[in-house]
């Protein structure tokens, strides 16, 4: 199915149970090496994710939360501490 066929499908706009443009994203995991979090001029948090393809995903939000979960068998780089300085 092409992108055009996808967005012009009857169910795309006509079936609210399957309609992706009105959906809420409940969670998302991104595995990339380079992200940057800064404070924008409006006072919002700006999170930019840089992909190897050259694309940049920029998200601006009023708040951000962070959860650190160690990957079994992986060690933190020397000199970089996890939560609580561990």
KAWODA-V120117 format. One record per run of one state. SS is the DSSP state (@ for helix, = for strand, . for the rest). FROM is the first residue (numbers start at 0). TO is the last residue. If there is no record, write none. Layout:
ss = {SS/SS}
from = {FROM/FROM}
to = {TO/TO}
This chain:
ss = {./@/./@/./@/./=/./=/./=/./@/.}
from = {0/2/8/9/14/19/22/33/39/44/50/55/61/82/85}
to = {1/7/8/13/18/21/32/38/43/49/54/60/81/84/85}
